[in-house]
Amino acid sequence: MNTTNNPVGNFSIRLNINGKQVKEVSGGANNKNIQLQYTVRKEDFLQ
């Protein structure tokens, strides 16, 4: 069983707004603590 304390392989966090990817961060076994930081803007919701 895999837990977040012992990740195996690579993993990513993706932020999508209105079906459009606006930010992605990746991590792996050597980088267990990753954060996705993004300030949502009004323009992100306009098409």
C-alpha positions in Angstrom: 0.0 0.0 0.0 1.4 3.4 -1.0 0.9 6.5 1.2 1.7 10.1 0.7 4.6 9.7 3.1 6.3 7.2 0.8 5.5 8.1 -2.9 6.7 5.8 -5.6 7.4 7.3 -9.0 6.4 10.7 -10.2 3.3 12.7 -9.5 1.7 16.0 -10.6 -0.8 18.5 -9.3 -2.7 20.2 -12.1 -5.1 23.2 -11.9 -7.7 23.5 -14.6 -10.2 26.4 -14.9 -12.9 26.2 -17.5 -11.2 23.1 -19.0 -7.9 25.0 -19.6 -4.8 24.0 -17.7 -3.4 27.0 -16.0 -0.7 25.6 -13.7 1.1 22.3 -13.1 3.7 21.2 -10.6 5.5 17.8 -10.4 7.2 15.8 -7.8 8.8 12.5 -7.2 10.5 10.3 -4.6 13.2 13.0 -4.0 10.7 15.9 -3.8 7.8 14.7 -1.6 6.5 18.1 -0.5 5.2 20.1 -3.5 2.7 22.9 -3.5 0.7 24.5 -6.3 0.3 28.2 -5.7 -1.8 30.3 -8.0 -3.8 33.5 -7.7 -7.1 33.1 -9.5 -7.8 36.1 -11.7 -11.0 37.3 -13.3 -9.4 36.7 -16.7 -9.2 33.0 -16.0 -13.0 32.7 -16.2 -13.4 34.6 -19.5 -13.4 32.7 -22.7 
